[in-house]
Amino acid sequence: METRAVAVGDLLRLRTEAEVLGPAELRHAVGEAVDVLAARYAASH
């Protein structure tokens, strides 16, 4: 079984084409990663 970090990375590679519906823990982990990315890029504008 792959780790959560690997799954998050795999899903982020799909860019805006993917939405994680479940499990809830994975959806939350992807949401956290997206929040980090959004903050990083918002700070550079």
C-alpha atoms as a printed R data frame, in Angstrom:
   type eleno elety resid chain resno       x      y       z
1  ATOM     1    CA   MET     A     1   0.000  0.000   0.000
2  ATOM     2    CA   GLU     A     2   1.302  3.437  -0.838
3  ATOM     3    CA   THR     A     3   1.803  6.066   1.800
4  ATOM     4    CA   ARG     A     4  -0.482  9.052   2.164
5  ATOM     5    CA   ALA     A     5   2.341 11.363   0.992
6  ATOM     6    CA   VAL     A     6   2.751  9.347  -2.210
7  ATOM     7    CA   ALA     A     7  -0.998  9.365  -2.825
8  ATOM     8    CA   VAL     A     8  -1.163 13.139  -2.291
9  ATOM     9    CA   GLY     A     9   1.712 13.670  -4.735
10 ATOM    10    CA   ASP     A    10   0.110 11.409  -7.312
11 ATOM    11    CA   LEU     A    11  -3.183 13.272  -7.059
12 ATOM    12    CA   LEU     A    12  -1.567 16.712  -7.245
13 ATOM    13    CA   ARG     A    13   0.092 15.646 -10.495
14 ATOM    14    CA   LEU     A    14  -3.383 15.429 -11.987
15 ATOM    15    CA   ARG     A    15  -3.696 19.188 -11.450
16 ATOM    16    CA   THR     A    16  -7.265 20.476 -11.605
17 ATOM    17    CA   GLU     A    17  -8.541 17.321 -13.289
18 ATOM    18    CA   ALA     A    18  -8.916 15.451  -9.996
19 ATOM    19    CA   GLU     A    19 -11.142 15.745  -6.953
20 ATOM    20    CA   VAL     A    20 -10.618 13.474  -3.976
21 ATOM    21    CA   LEU     A    21 -13.972 12.233  -2.762
22 ATOM    22    CA   GLY     A    22 -12.653  9.795  -0.182
23 ATOM    23    CA   PRO     A    23 -11.438  8.525   2.067
24 ATOM    24    CA   ALA     A    24 -11.872 11.626   4.210
25 ATOM    25    CA   GLU     A    25  -8.300 11.432   5.527
26 ATOM    26    CA   LEU     A    26  -6.886 11.580   2.004
27 ATOM    27    CA   ARG     A    27  -9.232 14.409   1.003
28 ATOM    28    CA   HIS     A    28  -8.063 16.346   4.074
29 ATOM    29    CA   ALA     A    29  -4.378 15.680   3.292
30 ATOM    30    CA   VAL     A    30  -4.789 16.894  -0.291
31 ATOM    31    CA   GLY     A    31  -6.641 19.969   0.990
32 ATOM    32    CA   GLU     A    32  -3.791 20.761   3.360
33 ATOM    33    CA   ALA     A    33  -1.243 20.434   0.553
34 ATOM    34    CA   VAL     A    34  -3.303 22.721  -1.678
35 ATOM    35    CA   ASP     A    35  -3.543 25.283   1.144
36 ATOM    36    CA   VAL     A    36   0.253 25.297   1.490
37 ATOM    37    CA   LEU     A    37   0.680 25.776  -2.256
38 ATOM    38    CA   ALA     A    38  -1.938 28.525  -2.395
39 ATOM    39    CA   ALA     A    39  -0.246 30.418   0.441
40 ATOM    40    CA   ARG     A    40   3.164 30.047  -1.187
41 ATOM    41    CA   TYR     A    41   1.997 31.406  -4.526
42 ATOM    42    CA   ALA     A    42  -0.235 34.123  -3.041
43 ATOM    43    CA   ALA     A    43   2.786 35.510  -1.204
44 ATOM    44    CA   SER     A    44   4.684 35.888  -4.483
45 ATOM    45    CA   HIS     A    45   2.097 38.142  -6.170
